[in-house]
Amino acid sequence: MSTFDDMDAFEGASLSARAMAARPAPYLDGLNPAQREAVERLDGPVLMLAGAGTGKTRALTARIAHLLTTGRARPNEILAVTFTNKAAREMKDRIGRLLGQAVEGMPWLGTFHSICVKLLRRHAELVDLKSNFTILDSDDQIRLMKQVIAANNIDEKRWPARQLAGLIDGWKNRALLPEKVPAADAAAFNNRGTELYAQYQTRLRELNACDFGDLLLHVVTIFQRHPDVLAQYQRWFRYILVDEYQDTNVAQYLWLRLLAQAHRNICCVGDDDQSIYGWRGAEVGNILRFEKDFPGAHVVRLEQNYRSTPHILAAASGVIRGNESRLGKELWTEAREGEKVRLIGHWDGEEEARWIGEEIEALQGGTRGLHKVSLDQMAILVRASHQMRAFEDRFLTIGLPYRVIGGPRFYERMEIRDAMAYFRLVVSPEDDLAFERIVNTPKRGLGDKAQQLIQSTAREFGVSLLEGARIAVEEGRIKGKGGGQLGALVRDLARWRGMMPEGLTPVQGSAVPDLIDDGAARGGGISHMQLAEIVLDESGYTAMWQNDKTPEAPGRLENLKELVKALENFENLQGFLEHVSLIMDNSTEEAGEKVSIMTLHAAKGLEFPAVFLPGWEDGLFPSQRSMDEAGLKGLEEERRLAYVGITRAEEICTISFAANRRVFGQWQSALPSRFIDELPEAHVEVLTPPGLYGGGYGAAGMGLGRGSGLEDRAAEANVYNSPGWKRLQARAAERPVSQPRESRTTVIDLQAVSAFETGQRVFHQKFGYGAITAIEGDKLEIAFEKAGVKKVVARFVTSADAADDVPF
């Protein structure tokens, strides 16, 4: 084909093979034996199995420099694939520094998508496109999906466009054309998934467009159907290098195999223990079967770690050994031993956030007996984004600067702003900005014209937009489906306002076992937390995200649950809204050091001297949803995520869990993560306060049945005598910090506590009779006659004398 005739001239190469071959090789200096082996083994398939912090980027760039310097390949004969543009730029810069001059003429160093765009524009006609095709963004993609759904008379509410988009994207990640989708998958989307997929592809061709999934799919299709085109690129790309191979999906895997099957000069760099993106199509099996795909492949294990201390590496290795599906390697380091991994349990999530805040300040001030650690050198890595709320609230309250990596801060997230706009309207019907935000969210059939009519009516009568909407509906200015739904919204807002609880007081001596719903126990009305749930449910907002099938939707629903949970710290909705307004107004994006908060997924590739890993509880981490959806495969990916989290730490790694979590106003006891039991005891320092689960009621004693006893130590260790704990207590006494939850519990819980004294005999409906041995805040430590020593909230027990008079 003529496309290839001038390719040499078109691409060019600034550094001739002869000139480069004459250069010395300083880039080999400083490489360890395994890295050097990976660099110099140029021919045939090579798998560089690179553990966390083992210098894989250095080895990869040195390999490219070696190919150029030895004259094995010209710059335009090397295909080097990364997952991000940032990684591609960094790789190119590093190669230039290794060679001592800028590298030009490397057109095939980039991401999968950027390289495939180039290929597809050259051969677009082979898949019925023109070379100037358009690449649709996600909004355009959804809009086109909606057109296809509407054309087939399908109820878009029942079968949302986003669900279809996610379905088709998954098929494209597996390189499946409509006619190739397996019968078991074809039943999706009301048995019309593949039919709609085919129609969507037809519409894309008519528009001379493709989506991101098509970029790989079309090129794979071209290579499979046109052997001459494939053969030319197989000759052209003499050497192939792939970064983060464990994150490739099926389409990317097929594309690479097709290109490499002739000369087999492919070097894949990756770590099967860090494959954590299965939910977006990544297939860990790609790296696990590399040696089967390329018989005779040479595997080089990079195991010398340059990042973390021996204790941290041992802890990470202890956890990841629990996975069966792995190639296996053992990280080691020449670094000094350092501190053991620290493990601490807390009473609840709020206490966890308070403790971590204090510990960060102690590390920053150098009062922990270590060198000072700046805020920029510390990170909090959470399993789910909704966990960030407790830390953000705490840090904003005490004025600790922080940044959220990989997304907006909690109260700036779209779903949180939407929900709070509903709450604002319930509290203040005149809030026009809130009304504008939610009037058509979820969709109520109100277009721009209808919303303009609401505004003109409000101006005409000199009233708020909400009142203007009521008038517009009553006078018939807005009719049809939109008018009906707008009228329902107006009535709902008035009804919700009438449900706002007033004068709520706590119930004393509740007979409800263990921990109870504060709101449900406050007289005849509902709590503001229950009202918030009702607003989100009856407005259709929760259902909107339940019906959304994008990967982000479950996280948004979890964030909404966390928002409702945050209300427990306040007397009413208005107090909560005022609090958020004030703290957000005080949180300016000033320059300076900040603690980083991010999810474990966002932390991959990063490293920090001090890392906090909160929320290590079964169901939260490992995620129950991940295990339910993917079974053992899901559990193993969760374990890899734990491995990634631990190996982000260079010097200090702190793992924490809470004994209780608040879910929709209900206290639920939480069990320590099963991954905690997989931590090697010799490398862990337990800091948990005594009696977290009471006496001999550690996690193992609570029925987990897993066996190292580390959970027992975590549940019972006496930290109150440690220097670190005493320092923290002293700091807290010097600078008491108030926050909404504390001020509220002082009013509520101290009333209950004041009725008791040490040594008093009491009764608890679940645990029976016992004697109070200690009082800590609103919590009583009680030695029960049958259940042993436990901590319970004061309002859940009664005096033994009063209990004797009550028929149970």
C-alpha positions in Angstrom: 0.0 0.0 0.0 1.2 3.5 -0.7 0.7 4.4 2.9 3.9 2.6 3.8 6.0 3.8 0.8 7.0 7.0 2.4 6.8 6.0 6.0 10.5 6.2 6.6 10.6 9.7 5.3 7.4 10.7 7.0 8.5 9.5 10.5 12.2 10.2 10.2 14.8 9.5 12.9 17.1 12.2 14.2 19.8 9.9 15.6 21.4 7.5 13.2 22.1 4.0 14.3 25.8 4.5 13.6 26.1 7.7 15.7 24.2 6.2 18.6 26.1 2.9 18.5 29.4 4.9 18.9 28.1 6.4 22.2 29.2 4.9 25.6 26.6 3.4 27.9 26.5 5.3 31.2 22.9 4.4 31.6 24.0 0.9 32.7 25.9 2.3 35.6 24.1 1.8 38.9 21.7 -0.9 37.7 21.5 -3.9 40.0 22.1 -7.3 38.4 18.4 -8.1 37.8 17.8 -4.7 36.2 20.9 -5.0 34.0 19.8 -8.5 32.9 16.4 -7.0 31.9 18.0 -4.2 30.0 20.6 -6.3 28.1 18.3 -9.2 27.2 17.1 -7.7 23.9 16.0 -10.6 21.7 12.9 -12.7 22.2 10.0 -12.3 24.7 11.0 -10.9 28.1 8.7 -10.5 31.2 10.1 -7.9 33.6 8.3 -8.9 36.8 8.8 -5.7 38.8 7.7 -5.5 42.4 6.7 -2.3 44.1 9.5 0.2 44.4 12.0 -1.9 42.5 13.0 0.7 39.8 11.1 -0.7 36.9 10.8 2.7 35.1 14.5 3.0 35.3 15.0 -0.4 33.8 12.5 0.2 31.1 13.9 3.5 29.9 17.5 2.1 30.1 16.3 -0.8 27.9 15.1 1.7 25.3 18.3 3.7 25.5 20.3 0.4 25.1 18.3 -0.5 21.9 19.1 2.9 20.4 22.7 3.1 21.6 23.6 -0.4 20.3 22.0 0.3 17.0 19.5 -2.5 17.3 16.6 -0.2 16.4 16.1 3.3 15.2 13.7 5.5 17.3 10.8 5.0 14.9 11.2 1.2 15.0 10.4 1.0 18.7 6.8 0.7 19.9 6.6 1.7 23.6 3.2 1.7 25.2 2.1 3.2 28.5 -1.3 3.8 30.2 -1.1 7.5 30.7 0.2 10.5 28.8 2.1 11.5 31.9 4.0 8.2 32.0 4.8 8.6 28.3 6.2 12.1 28.7 8.3 11.0 31.7 9.6 8.0 29.8 10.7 10.2 26.9 12.3 12.7 29.2 14.2 10.0 31.0 15.5 8.4 27.8 16.8 11.9 26.7 18.6 12.3 30.0 20.2 8.8 29.7 21.4 9.6 26.2 22.5 13.1 27.1 20.4 14.7 24.4 16.7 15.1 23.5 15.2 12.2 21.8 13.3 13.1 18.6 11.6 10.8 16.1 9.9 8.4 18.6 6.4 8.6 17.2 5.3 5.3 18.6 5.9 6.1 22.3 2.6 6.8 23.9 -0.6 5.4 25.3 -2.6 2.6 23.7 -5.3 5.0 22.6 -2.9 7.7 21.2 -1.0 5.1 19.1 -4.2 3.5 17.9 -5.6 6.8 16.8 -2.5 7.2 14.5 -3.0 3.7 13.1 -6.7 4.1 12.6 -6.5 7.4 10.7 -4.1 5.7 8.2 -6.5 2.8 7.6 -9.9 4.2 8.5 -11.5 3.1 5.2 -10.9 -0.5 6.2 -13.6 -0.2 8.9 -15.9 2.1 6.8 -14.7 5.4 8.3 -12.9 8.4 6.8 -9.5 9.5 8.1 -11.0 12.6 9.7 -13.3 10.7 12.0 -14.5 12.2 15.2 -13.8 10.7 18.6 -16.9 11.0 20.8 -16.5 12.0 24.5 -18.7 10.3 27.1 -21.5 12.9 26.9 -21.8 12.5 23.2 -21.7 8.8 23.6 -24.6 8.8 26.0 -26.6 11.2 23.8 -26.2 8.8 20.9 -27.1 5.8 23.1 -30.3 7.6 24.0 -31.2 8.1 20.4 -30.7 4.4 19.7 -32.9 3.5 22.7 -35.6 5.9 21.7 -35.6 4.6 18.1 -36.4 1.2 19.5 -39.3 2.4 21.7 -37.5 1.2 24.9 -38.3 2.9 28.2 -35.1 4.8 29.0 -36.0 5.0 32.6 -36.1 1.2 32.9 -33.1 0.6 30.6 -30.8 3.7 31.0 -28.4 4.8 28.3 -25.5 4.7 30.8 -26.2 1.0 31.5 -26.1 0.2 27.7 -22.9 2.3 27.4 -21.2 0.3 30.2 -22.4 -2.9 28.6 -21.0 -2.1 25.2 -17.8 -0.7 26.6 -17.2 -4.0 28.4 -17.7 -5.9 25.2 -15.3 -3.6 23.3 -12.7 -4.1 26.1 -13.0 -7.8 25.3 -12.6 -7.1 21.6 -16.1 -8.4 20.8 -18.0 -7.2 17.8 -21.8 -7.4 17.9 -21.8 -10.7 16.1 -19.1 -12.2 18.3 -20.8 -11.5 21.7 -21.4 -14.9 23.5 -24.9 -16.1 23.8 -24.8 -15.9 27.6 -23.9 -12.1 27.3 -26.4 -11.5 24.5 -29.3 -11.8 26.9 -28.3 -8.6 28.6 -30.4 -5.4 28.3 -33.7 -7.1 28.0 -32.3 -9.6 25.5 -31.6 -6.8 23.0 -28.1 -5.8 24.0 -26.3 -7.1 20.9 -29.0 -5.7 18.6 -28.7 -2.2 20.1 -24.9 -2.6 20.0 -25.0 -3.2 16.3 -27.3 -0.2 15.7 -25.0 2.0 17.8 -22.0 1.0 15.7 -24.0 1.7 12.5 -24.9 5.2 13.8 -21.2 5.8 14.6 -20.2 4.9 11.1 -22.9 7.2 9.7 -21.6 10.0 11.8 -18.0 9.2 10.8 -17.2 8.8 14.5 -15.9 6.3 17.1 -15.7 6.1 20.8 -12.7 5.3 22.9 -13.4 1.6 22.9 -13.4 1.6 19.1 -9.9 2.9 18.9 -8.5 -0.5 20.0 -11.4 -2.6 18.6 -11.1 -1.2 15.1 -7.3 -1.6 14.9 -7.6 -5.2 16.2 -10.3 -5.9 13.6 -8.1 -4.4 10.8 -5.1 -6.6 11.9 -7.3 -9.7 12.0 -8.9 -9.1 8.6 -6.0 -7.7 6.6 -2.8 -9.8 7.1 -0.9 -7.5 4.8 -1.4 -4.5 7.0 -0.5 -6.5 10.1 2.6 -7.9 8.4 3.9 -4.4 7.5 3.6 -3.2 11.1 5.2 -6.4 12.4 8.2 -5.5 10.3 8.0 -1.8 11.2 7.9 -2.3 15.0 11.1 -4.3 15.5 10.9 -4.0 19.3 7.8 -3.7 21.5 7.8 -2.6 25.1 4.8 -2.4 27.4 4.5 -0.8 30.8 2.0 -1.9 33.4 1.2 -5.1 31.5 -0.9 -6.4 34.4 -3.5 -3.6 33.7 -4.2 -4.6 30.1 -7.6 -5.7 29.0 -8.4 -8.3 26.4 -8.4 -5.9 23.4 -5.0 -4.5 24.3 -3.7 -8.0 24.9 -4.8 -9.2 21.4 -3.4 -6.0 19.8 0.0 -6.7 21.4 0.0 -10.4 20.6 -0.8 -9.7 16.9 2.0 -7.2 16.6 4.6 -9.4 18.4 3.8 -12.9 17.0 6.2 -12.6 14.1 9.5 -11.4 15.7 8.5 -12.0 19.3 10.7 -9.2 20.5 8.3 -8.0 23.2 9.2 -6.9 26.7 6.3 -6.6 29.1 6.9 -4.9 32.4 4.4 -5.4 35.2 3.5 -6.8 38.6 0.8 -9.3 39.0 0.6 -8.4 42.7 -0.5 -4.8 41.7 -3.3 -5.7 39.3 -6.2 -3.7 40.9 -8.3 -2.6 38.0 -10.4 -5.6 37.2 -13.6 -3.6 37.6 -12.6 -1.6 34.5 -11.7 -4.5 32.3 -8.1 -5.2 33.3 -7.3 -8.9 33.1 -4.6 -10.2 35.5 -4.5 -13.4 33.5 -2.7 -11.6 30.7 0.5 -11.4 32.8 0.0 -14.7 34.5 0.0 -16.6 31.2 2.8 -14.6 29.5 5.1 -17.7 29.4 2.4 -19.8 27.8 1.6 -17.1 25.2 5.3 -16.7 24.4 7.1 -20.1 24.9 10.7 -19.7 25.8 10.0 -16.3 27.4 12.7 -15.1 29.8 11.4 -13.9 33.1 13.4 -11.4 35.1 12.3 -10.7 38.7 13.1 -7.3 40.1 12.9 -7.9 43.8 15.3 -5.4 45.4 13.1 -2.6 46.8 14.5 1.0 47.0 11.4 2.5 48.7 10.4 0.8 52.0 11.8 -0.6 55.2 12.2 -4.3 55.8 9.2 -4.4 58.2 6.9 -2.7 55.7 8.0 -5.1 52.9 7.6 -8.1 55.2 4.1 -7.0 56.1 3.1 -6.6 52.5 4.6 -9.9 51.5 2.7 -11.6 54.4 -0.6 -10.3 53.0 0.0 -11.0 49.3 1.0 -14.6 50.0 -2.6 -15.3 50.6 -3.3 -15.1 46.9 -3.1 -18.3 44.8 -3.1 -16.6 41.4 0.3 -15.1 41.3 3.7 -15.7 39.8 5.5 -15.1 43.1 8.5 -13.0 44.2 10.0 -11.8 47.4 10.8 -8.2 47.9 13.9 -7.3 49.9 15.9 -4.2 50.7 19.3 -3.1 52.0 17.6 -0.3 54.0 17.7 -0.2 57.8 14.9 -2.0 59.8 13.0 1.1 60.8 9.6 1.0 62.6 7.3 -1.9 62.6 3.9 -1.6 60.9 1.6 -0.1 63.4 -1.9 -1.5 64.0 -4.5 0.3 66.0 -8.2 -0.3 66.6 -10.7 2.5 67.5 -14.1 2.7 69.1 -15.7 4.2 65.9 -14.8 6.0 62.7 -14.9 9.5 64.2 -12.4 8.5 66.9 -10.2 7.0 64.1 -10.2 10.3 62.3 -9.4 12.2 65.6 -6.5 9.9 66.4 -5.0 10.1 62.9 -5.3 13.9 63.0 -3.4 14.0 66.3 -0.8 11.6 65.0 -0.2 13.7 61.9 0.3 16.8 64.0 2.7 14.8 66.2 4.7 13.6 63.2 4.8 17.1 61.8 6.1 18.5 65.1 8.6 15.7 65.6 7.1 14.8 69.0 6.9 11.1 68.2 10.6 10.6 68.8 11.3 10.5 65.1 12.5 13.1 62.7 9.9 15.6 61.6 7.7 14.6 58.7 6.2 17.3 56.6 2.5 17.3 55.7 3.5 16.8 52.0 5.1 13.5 53.0 2.0 12.0 54.6 -1.0 10.4 53.0 -4.3 8.7 54.1 -5.3 6.0 51.7 -8.9 4.8 51.9 -10.7 1.9 50.3 -13.8 3.9 49.3 -14.2 7.6 48.7 -17.0 8.0 51.3 -14.4 7.3 54.0 -12.8 10.7 53.3 -15.7 12.6 54.9 -14.7 11.9 58.5 -11.1 13.0 57.8 -12.1 16.1 55.9 -14.5 17.2 58.6 -11.9 16.7 61.3 -9.1 18.4 59.4 -11.3 21.4 58.5 -12.3 21.7 62.1 -8.7 21.7 63.5 -7.3 23.7 60.6 -5.1 20.9 59.2 -4.3 21.6 55.5 -5.1 18.7 53.2 -5.7 17.9 49.5 -7.8 15.2 47.9 -6.1 13.4 45.1 -8.0 12.0 42.1 -11.3 13.8 42.7 -13.0 16.7 44.4 -13.3 17.0 48.2 -16.3 15.3 49.8 -18.6 18.3 50.1 -17.6 19.4 46.5 -18.7 16.2 44.9 -21.6 16.5 42.5 -23.9 14.1 44.4 -23.2 15.7 47.7 -23.9 19.2 46.3 -27.2 17.9 44.8 -28.3 16.3 48.1 -27.4 19.4 50.1 -29.4 21.6 47.7 -32.5 19.5 48.5 -31.7 19.9 52.2 -31.3 23.6 51.8 -34.7 24.0 50.1 -36.3 22.0 52.9 -34.8 24.4 55.4 -35.1 27.6 53.4 -37.7 27.6 50.5 -36.3 31.0 49.3 -32.9 29.4 48.3 -33.1 30.0 44.5 -29.7 28.7 43.8 -30.6 25.4 45.4 -33.9 25.2 43.5 -32.1 25.8 40.2 -29.7 23.0 40.9 -32.3 20.3 41.7 -35.4 21.3 39.8 -34.6 18.9 36.9 -32.3 16.6 38.9 -33.4 13.8 38.5 -35.0 14.5 35.1 -38.5 15.8 35.4 -39.2 16.7 31.8 -38.4 20.4 32.4 -36.4 21.8 29.5 -34.8 25.3 29.3 -38.1 26.9 28.2 -40.0 25.6 31.3 -37.2 26.7 33.6 -37.2 30.2 32.0 -40.9 30.3 32.5 -40.5 29.6 36.2 -38.0 32.4 36.5 -40.2 34.9 34.7 -43.2 33.9 36.9 -41.1 34.4 40.0 -40.0 37.9 38.8 -43.6 38.8 37.8 -44.9 38.1 41.3 -41.8 39.1 43.2 -41.4 35.7 44.9 -38.8 32.9 45.1 -38.3 30.4 42.3 -40.0 27.7 44.4 -43.1 29.8 44.9 -42.9 30.9 41.2 -43.0 27.2 40.3 -46.1 26.7 42.4 -47.8 29.6 40.7 -46.8 28.4 37.2 -48.2 25.0 37.8 -51.5 26.2 39.4 -52.1 28.7 36.6 -51.4 26.1 34.0 -48.4 28.0 32.6 -46.4 24.7 32.6 -48.4 21.7 31.5 -48.0 18.1 30.6 -45.6 15.6 32.2 -43.2 18.3 33.2 -45.9 20.4 34.9 -47.2 17.3 36.8 -43.7 16.4 38.1 -42.9 20.0 39.0 -46.2 20.2 41.0 -45.3 17.0 42.8 -41.8 18.4 43.7 -43.4 21.6 45.1 -45.8 19.6 47.2 -43.1 17.2 48.4 -40.9 20.1 49.5 -43.8 21.6 51.6 -44.5 18.1 53.1 -40.9 17.5 53.9 -40.6 20.9 55.6 -43.6 20.0 57.8 -41.8 16.8 58.8 -38.8 18.6 60.2 -38.3 17.4 63.8 -38.2 19.9 66.7 -37.3 19.7 70.3 -35.7 16.3 70.1 -34.5 14.8 73.3 -32.7 11.6 74.0 -34.4 8.6 75.5 -32.9 7.5 78.8 -32.4 4.0 79.9 -33.3 2.5 76.5 -33.9 -1.2 76.6 -32.7 -1.6 73.0 -29.7 -3.9 73.0 -26.2 -2.6 72.3 -26.2 0.5 70.0 -29.4 2.1 68.7 -30.7 4.6 66.2 -30.6 8.0 67.9 -33.3 9.5 65.8 -35.8 6.6 66.1 -35.6 6.8 69.9 -36.4 10.4 70.2 -40.1 10.5 70.9 -42.8 10.3 68.4 -41.3 12.2 65.4 -38.6 11.3 63.0 -35.0 12.5 63.2 -33.3 14.8 60.8 -31.3 11.8 59.6 -34.4 9.9 58.7 -35.8 13.1 57.1 -32.7 13.3 54.9 -33.2 9.7 53.8 -36.9 10.4 53.0 -36.0 13.4 50.9 -33.3 11.6 48.9 -35.6 8.6 48.4 -38.9 10.3 47.6 -37.3 12.9 45.3 -36.1 10.1 43.1 -32.4 11.2 43.6 -31.3 7.9 45.2 -33.1 5.9 42.5 -31.4 7.9 39.8 -28.0 6.7 41.0 -29.3 3.2 41.6 -30.4 3.0 38.0 -27.1 4.5 36.8 -24.9 1.6 35.6 -21.6 3.5 35.3 -18.7 2.3 37.5 -18.9 5.6 39.5 -22.6 5.1 40.6 -22.0 2.7 43.5 -19.4 5.1 44.9 -21.9 8.0 44.6 -24.5 6.0 46.5 -21.9 5.3 49.3 -21.1 9.0 49.5 -24.8 9.7 50.0 -25.0 7.2 52.8 -21.9 8.9 54.4 -23.6 12.3 54.1 -26.6 11.0 56.0 -24.2 9.5 58.6 -22.6 13.0 59.0 -25.9 14.4 60.2 -25.6 12.4 63.4 -23.2 15.0 64.7 -25.7 17.8 64.6 -29.1 18.6 66.2 -30.8 19.5 63.0 -30.4 20.0 59.3 -29.9 23.7 59.6 -27.0 23.3 62.0 -25.4 20.9 59.6 -25.8 23.2 56.6 -24.3 26.1 58.5 -21.4 24.0 59.6 -20.6 22.9 56.0 -20.9 26.5 54.7 -18.5 27.7 57.4 -15.8 25.1 57.0 -15.9 25.2 53.3 -15.6 29.0 53.4 -12.6 28.7 55.6 -10.9 26.1 53.4 -8.9 28.1 50.9 -6.7 26.6 48.3 -3.5 28.3 49.6 -0.1 27.2 48.7 1.9 25.2 51.4 2.2 21.8 52.8 -0.9 19.5 52.8 -1.7 16.0 53.8 -2.9 13.9 50.8 -6.1 12.0 51.0 -6.9 9.6 48.2 -8.3 6.1 47.4 -6.0 3.1 47.3 -6.7 2.9 43.5 -5.5 6.5 43.0 -2.4 5.9 45.1 -0.9 3.3 42.7 2.5 4.6 41.5 2.9 7.0 44.4 5.0 6.8 47.6 5.1 8.7 50.9 7.3 8.5 54.0 4.3 8.1 56.2 1.1 6.3 55.2 -2.2 5.8 57.1 -4.5 3.0 56.0 -7.8 3.4 57.9 -11.0 1.3 57.7 -9.5 -2.2 57.6 -12.8 -3.9 58.5 -14.4 -6.9 56.7 -17.1 -5.6 54.4 -15.4 -2.3 53.9 -11.9 -3.7 53.1 -12.1 -6.2 51.6 -15.1 -4.7 50.0 -18.2 -6.9 50.4 -19.5 -5.7 47.0 -16.3 -6.8 45.3 -16.5 -10.2 46.9 -20.2 -10.7 46.1 -19.7 -9.7 42.5 -16.5 -11.6 41.7 -16.1 -14.2 44.5 -12.6 -15.5 45.1 -11.3 -13.4 42.1 -12.7 -10.3 43.8 -11.1 -11.2 47.1 -7.7 -11.7 45.5 -7.9 -8.3 43.8 -8.8 -6.7 47.2 -5.7 -8.4 48.7 -3.6 -6.9 45.9 -5.1 -3.6 46.8 -3.9 -4.1 50.4 -0.5 -4.9 49.1 -0.4 -1.7 47.0 -1.5 0.3 50.1 1.2 -1.0 52.4 4.0 -0.7 49.8 3.2 3.1 49.3 4.9 3.6 52.7 8.6 4.4 52.8 9.2 4.6 56.6 5.9 4.6 58.7 2.8 2.6 57.9 -0.2 2.7 60.2 -3.2 0.4 59.7 -6.4 1.1 61.7 -9.9 -0.3 62.1 -13.0 0.7 64.0 -15.1 -1.5 66.2 -18.3 0.3 65.3 -19.5 2.1 62.2 -22.7 4.2 61.8 -24.8 3.1 58.8 -27.9 5.2 58.1 -28.2 6.2 61.7 -27.7 2.6 63.0 -24.7 1.5 64.9 -23.2 -1.7 63.5 -20.3 -3.6 65.0 -17.4 -4.2 62.6 -14.9 -7.0 62.6 -11.2 -6.4 61.8 -10.3 -7.1 58.2 -9.2 -10.7 57.4 -6.1 -9.1 55.9 -5.0 -8.0 59.5 -4.7 -11.7 60.4 -2.4 -12.2 57.4 0.1 -9.6 58.7 3.2 -11.3 60.2 3.2 -10.7 63.9 7.0 -10.2 64.1 6.7 -7.1 62.0 3.7 -5.4 63.6 3.4 -3.2 66.7 -0.1 -3.2 68.2 -1.3 0.1 69.6 -4.9 -0.6 70.3 -6.4 0.7 73.6 -7.4 -2.0 76.0 -11.0 -3.4 76.1 -11.9 -2.4 72.6 -13.9 -5.6 72.3 -13.7 -6.3 76.0 -11.6 -8.8 78.0 -11.1 -12.0 75.9 -13.5 -10.8 73.2 -11.0 -10.0 70.6 -11.7 -10.5 66.9 -10.8 -14.2 67.1 -13.0 -14.6 70.1 -15.9 -13.0 68.2 -16.1 -15.9 65.8 -13.7 -15.0 63.1 -11.9 -18.3 63.6 -8.7 -17.2 61.8 -5.7 -18.1 63.9 -2.6 -15.9 64.4 -4.1 -14.1 67.4 -3.0 -10.8 66.0 -6.6 -9.6 66.2 -6.6 -10.5 70.0 -3.5 -8.5 70.5 -5.0 -5.6 68.6 -8.2 -5.8 70.7 -6.5 -6.0 74.1 -3.1 -4.3 73.9 -2.4 -1.7 76.6 -1.3 1.4 74.8 -2.1 3.8 77.7 1.3 3.2 79.2 3.2 3.8 76.0 5.2 7.1 75.6 3.4 7.9 72.3 -0.1 7.6 73.9 1.0 9.8 76.9 2.3 12.4 74.5 -1.0 12.4 72.6 -3.0 12.7 75.8 -0.8 15.6 77.0 -1.2 17.4 73.7 -4.9 16.9 73.8 -5.0 18.4 77.3 -2.9 21.4 76.3 -5.1 22.2 73.3 -8.6 20.8 73.6 -10.4 20.8 70.3 -14.2 21.0 70.0 -16.3 19.7 67.2 -20.0 19.3 66.6 -20.2 15.7 67.7 -18.4 16.4 70.9 -20.5 19.4 71.9 -23.7 17.4 71.2 -22.7 14.3 73.1 -21.7 16.4 76.1 -25.3 17.5 76.3 -26.8 14.1 75.6 -24.5 11.5 77.0 -23.2 13.1 80.1 -26.8 13.1 81.4 -26.8 9.3 81.1 -23.3 9.0 82.5 -24.0 11.2 85.6 -26.5 8.5 86.8 -23.7 6.0 87.3 -20.6 5.6 89.3 -17.7 3.1 89.5 -18.6 -0.1 91.3 -22.3 0.3 90.6 -24.3 -2.8 89.6 -26.1 -2.3 86.3 -28.2 -4.3 83.7 -27.8 -4.5 79.9 -30.6 -6.3 78.0 -28.1 -8.2 75.8 -25.2 -8.8 78.3 -27.2 -9.1 81.5 -25.9 -7.9 85.0 -22.5 -6.5 85.7 -20.5 -4.0 87.7 -19.0 -0.7 86.3 -15.2 -0.9 86.5 -14.4 2.4 84.7 -16.1 5.4 83.1 -14.5 7.0 80.0 -16.5 9.9 78.5 -20.0 8.5 77.6 -18.7 4.9 77.6 -18.9 2.6 80.6 -16.5 -0.3 81.1 -18.5 -3.1 82.7 -17.5 -6.5 84.0 -20.6 -8.6 83.1 -21.3 -11.7 85.1 -21.6 -13.9 82.0 -20.3 -11.9 79.1 -17.0 -10.6 80.6 -15.6 -7.1 80.4 -17.2 -4.9 77.7 -17.5 -1.2 76.8 -21.0 0.1 76.2 -22.6 3.5 75.8 -24.1 4.7 79.1 -27.6 5.2 77.8 -28.0 1.5 77.0 -27.8 0.3 80.6 -30.0 0.8 83.6 -29.2 0.5 87.3 -29.7 -3.1 88.6 -32.3 -1.9 91.1 -34.5 -0.4 88.3 -34.0 -3.4 86.1 -35.2 -5.7 88.8 -38.6 -3.9 88.7 -39.0 -4.3 84.9 -40.6 -7.5 83.5 -38.3 -8.7 80.7 
